[in-house]
Amino acid sequence: MAARRTTEETQAARDAKLDEVREQLNAEVEKLVTGEDWKRALTFAARFRSRSVNNSWLIFAQHQAAWEAGRVPVPMPTYVAGFRQWQLLGRSVAKGQKAYAILAPVTGKFASKTPADPMSWRKLAPQEQPKSGEVVRSRMVGAKVAYVFDISQTTGPDVPLPPTPILLEGEAPAGLKGGLVRQVEEAGFQFLPVPHEGMIHGANGLTNFETRQVAVRVNMDEAAQVKTLVHELAHVKMHGPDQDEARQHRGIGEVEAESVALMVGAAHGMDTSAYTVPYVSGWAMATDGKNAVQIVQATAERVRKVAVEVLDQLDTAQVSDGTPPGLTHDDPEHAAARAGGQRTTGRRQQARANVRGSVRPATAERGL
């Protein structure tokens, strides 16, 4: 009986820690009440895009607390990894440092002989082998707390830093525009540069799902053209006629598209200070049984996934994604993503044409 009580107590302690991390996450999300807060959060998430948005916010908050307490020398985290991952790089966690708690998915294996039927999947028991003819897939079945450390909490050999893009004012990163145009075309749309905004109803850019054209005005500097092109590509990927869920909240489409543009720009070292992300307090309100925190979290993660999809298909110099150079993802968060097919790998992969030709009014980027 004593062993059973110990197991139950251990599980209770784990559940309590999970609840504590979730409460901290909710508190951080609730702080995102203005466009400027949203912009700062997504700019940071772009530099930690290998992690979920939720975990990037958790890392940021805990690192800030460590800095304020004098435990780390700089206010912003740069590279994070688990205890043993740092050891693989020859570095050790310094004495007295406290790990940052993040959320890691717990996955289970499911099998089915008719995978097209959602009701046919059955969960495999530990060590159970699938039957002949069954397809096996991993799915997230829960969450647990995992722990990581920033490089500033460790000691050891220097980690070589990849070069960071440095741009002149108004300049676009080399190869970015061409790579974005290619993705627009691979999605089945024609890229249409237009001389001035008067040709697209006064907008900076316009995506038309009926004519399947993406127009961007070229009488603005190159960086602004690229930012607008990312915005319109995000509309193509996220807001087509079959994307009803993405358009269920008024104004959310423009926020999502501009947020993708912000993240892709930040990953290239672009200064996006001239562009303001709209206030989120107006659209992140309780609707359809969801509260503001849930809506912000869902939107931000959708934005991150599309931004990563765009970035993975570009052959451009980009800032680090928060993973120490020379380290592969073998922690639970990334293992689950690989198992569930949530993350594409490699660049120049064929873009999915996720818009299926139904007629929908055009969407325009009005210089947000």
HUJO-V440311 format. One record per pair of residues at least 4 apart in sequence whose ideal C-beta (glycine too) atoms are under 7 Angstrom apart, sorted by the first residue. I is the first residue (numbers start at 1). J is the second residue. If there is no record, write none. Layout:
i:j
I:J
I:J
//
This chain:
i:j
1:5
2:6
3:7
4:8
5:9
6:10
7:11
8:12
9:13
10:14
11:15
12:16
13:17
14:18
14:144
15:19
16:20
17:21
17:145
18:22
18:143
18:144
18:145
19:23
20:24
21:25
21:58
21:101
21:103
21:145
22:26
23:27
24:28
24:58
24:61
25:29
25:54
25:57
25:58
26:30
26:293
28:57
28:61
29:57
29:293
29:296
29:297
30:293
31:37
32:37
32:38
32:41
32:280
32:296
33:37
33:281
34:279
35:39
35:276
35:277
35:278
35:279
35:280
36:40
37:41
38:42
38:277
38:280
39:43
39:262
39:277
40:44
41:45
41:57
42:46
42:259
42:262
42:263
42:303
43:262
43:266
44:48
44:56
44:60
45:49
45:53
45:56
45:263
45:304
46:263
46:266
46:267
46:307
47:266
47:319
47:320
47:322
48:56
48:59
48:321
48:322
49:267
49:304
49:307
49:308
49:321
50:321
50:322
50:323
50:329
51:55
51:56
51:322
51:333
52:56
52:301
52:333
53:57
53:300
53:301
53:304
54:58
54:103
54:297
55:59
55:102
55:103
55:333
56:60
57:61
58:62
58:100
58:101
58:102
59:63
59:77
59:80
59:100
59:102
59:148
60:64
60:77
61:65
62:66
62:100
63:67
63:72
63:77
63:100
63:150
64:68
64:75
65:69
66:71
66:72
66:98
67:72
67:74
67:75
71:97
71:98
72:150
72:152
72:153
73:152
74:152
77:150
78:150
78:151
79:150
79:151
79:159
79:320
79:322
79:323
79:324
80:148
80:149
80:150
80:322
81:85
81:86
81:148
81:149
81:324
81:327
82:147
82:148
82:331
83:87
83:93
83:149
84:88
85:327
85:331
86:91
86:92
86:93
86:149
86:154
87:92
88:327
89:159
89:324
89:326
89:327
90:156
90:157
91:154
91:155
91:156
91:157
92:154
92:155
92:156
93:97
93:149
93:153
93:154
94:153
94:154
94:155
97:149
97:153
99:147
99:148
99:149
100:147
100:148
100:149
101:145
101:147
102:146
102:148
102:333
103:143
103:145
104:143
104:144
104:146
104:331
104:332
104:333
105:140
105:143
105:332
105:333
105:336
106:140
106:141
106:142
106:143
106:144
107:138
107:139
107:140
107:141
107:336
107:339
108:123
108:139
108:141
109:124
109:136
109:138
110:121
110:122
110:123
110:124
110:137
110:139
111:122
111:124
111:130
111:134
111:135
111:136
112:120
112:121
112:122
112:134
112:135
113:120
113:133
113:134
114:120
115:135
124:128
124:130
130:134
130:136
138:339
138:340
139:340
140:336
140:340
146:331
146:332
146:333
149:153
149:154
151:159
151:324
159:324
159:325
160:325
162:320
162:325
163:317
164:269
164:319
165:173
165:268
165:269
165:317
165:319
166:269
167:171
167:173
167:269
167:270
170:221
170:222
170:223
171:222
171:223
172:176
172:177
172:222
172:223
172:226
173:268
173:316
173:317
174:316
175:179
175:315
175:316
176:180
176:226
176:268
176:314
176:316
177:181
177:225
177:226
177:229
178:182
179:183
179:314
179:315
179:316
180:184
180:226
180:229
180:230
180:233
181:185
181:191
182:186
183:187
183:233
183:310
183:313
183:351
184:189
184:191
184:214
184:233
184:236
185:189
185:191
186:350
186:351
187:236
187:351
187:353
187:355
188:212
188:353
188:355
189:212
189:213
189:214
189:236
190:212
190:213
191:214
192:213
192:214
192:215
193:216
193:218
194:199
194:200
194:215
194:217
194:218
195:199
195:218
195:219
196:217
196:219
197:202
197:203
197:204
197:217
198:202
200:206
200:215
200:217
200:364
201:206
201:364
203:364
203:365
203:366
204:217
204:228
204:365
204:366
204:367
205:215
205:216
205:228
205:229
205:231
205:232
205:364
205:365
206:215
206:362
206:364
207:214
207:232
207:235
207:236
207:362
207:363
208:213
208:362
209:240
209:241
209:355
209:359
209:360
209:362
210:359
214:232
214:236
216:225
216:228
216:229
216:232
218:225
220:224
220:225
222:226
223:227
223:270
224:228
225:229
226:230
227:231
227:261
227:265
227:275
228:232
228:365
229:233
230:234
230:260
230:261
230:264
230:265
230:310
231:257
231:258
231:261
231:365
232:236
232:365
233:237
233:310
234:238
234:256
234:257
234:260
234:261
234:306
235:239
235:253
235:257
235:363
236:355
237:306
237:354
238:243
238:246
238:256
238:257
238:302
238:306
239:243
239:246
239:247
239:253
239:363
240:354
240:355
240:356
240:360
241:355
241:356
241:358
241:359
241:360
242:356
242:358
243:247
244:248
246:253
246:256
247:253
248:288
249:283
249:287
249:295
250:283
251:255
251:282
251:283
252:256
252:283
252:299
253:257
253:363
254:258
254:278
254:368
255:259
255:277
255:278
255:280
255:283
256:260
256:299
256:302
256:303
257:261
257:365
258:262
258:277
258:368
259:263
259:277
259:303
260:264
260:303
260:306
260:307
261:265
262:266
262:272
262:277
263:267
263:303
263:304
263:307
264:268
264:307
264:310
264:311
265:270
265:272
266:270
266:272
267:311
267:318
267:319
268:316
268:318
269:319
275:368
276:368
278:368
280:284
280:296
284:292
284:295
284:296
285:292
286:290
286:291
286:292
290:294
290:295
292:296
293:297
294:298
295:299
296:300
297:301
298:302
299:303
300:304
301:305
302:306
303:307
304:308
305:309
306:310
307:311
308:312
308:343
309:313
309:344
310:314
311:318
312:344
312:345
312:346
312:347
312:349
313:347
313:348
313:349
313:351
314:347
315:347
315:348
323:327
323:329
329:334
330:335
331:335
332:336
333:337
334:338
335:339
336:340
337:342
337:343
338:343
344:349
//
